[in-house]
Amino acid sequence: MIIFTAIYKYSLLLFNQHIWTMKLSIKGIKGKDFVIDTEDSLGTKLAMLFEGHCTIGVLESIKKYGYTEQRYYQLLSKFQEGGSQALIDKKPGSDKQPVRTKDVVNQIIRHRFLDPFTSAGVIAQKLKQTGYKVSQRSVERTITEYGLQKKRMS
C-alpha cells in the first residue's frame, strides 16, 4: 500500500534569504520513503494522479496539489493516452519562426522612408518581389508600431 505524506523541509540559507521547499514523501516498505520535490512538475503531477486515483480520492488530491478538478481529469486523460511523457511541460509559445524578423522590419521602415505615401500593400508587394515572405497585415502592424503613419494636413 502506498501512503503519501507532505513533508516541509527547511533549506539552507541562500543569498541571505530563507527558502522553504516542500517535499512529497511516499511511504515505502522497511522505512524507505520515496521523496518528490514540488519543483519537479512531472513528479508532482504523477503524485497527484496516484493519490487521486488510488488513495485519498480526487477531491482531496486536487485540494492538496492546488489543481482544479477539470485540470486533474485533463492530466489523467493525457497520462492514459501517452503515459508520463505526455505530462511533461512544453515550452510556451508558437513553434513557428516569426515573419517580422529584424531584417524584414528594417526593409519595411526603409521603404516607408523612401516613399512615405506608399501604401502597406505596395510595400508588401515590393518585399515579396525581393524574396521576403511578408503579408500586407504584417507591414501595417510594423508601420503602426513604429509610428510611421502618414500625417494628414489640416
LINZI-V663439 format. One record per backbone hydrogen bond with DSSP energy under -1.0 kcal/mol. NH is the residue of the N-H (numbers start at 1). CO is the residue of the C=O. If there is no record, write none. Layout:
nh co
NH CO
NH CO
//
This chain:
nh co
5 25
7 23
9 21
11 19
14 17
17 14
21 9
23 7
24 36
25 5
26 34
27 3
32 29
34 26
36 24
38 22
40 37
41 39
44 40
45 41
46 42
47 43
48 44
49 45
50 46
51 47
52 48
53 49
54 50
55 51
57 51
61 57
62 58
63 59
64 60
65 61
66 62
67 62
72 68
73 69
74 70
75 71
76 72
77 73
78 74
79 75
80 76
81 77
82 78
83 79
86 83
87 84
101 99
105 101
106 102
107 103
108 104
109 105
110 106
111 107
112 108
113 109
114 110
115 111
118 115
123 119
124 120
125 121
126 122
127 123
128 124
129 125
130 126
131 128
132 127
139 135
140 136
141 137
142 138
143 139
144 140
145 141
146 142
147 144
148 143
//
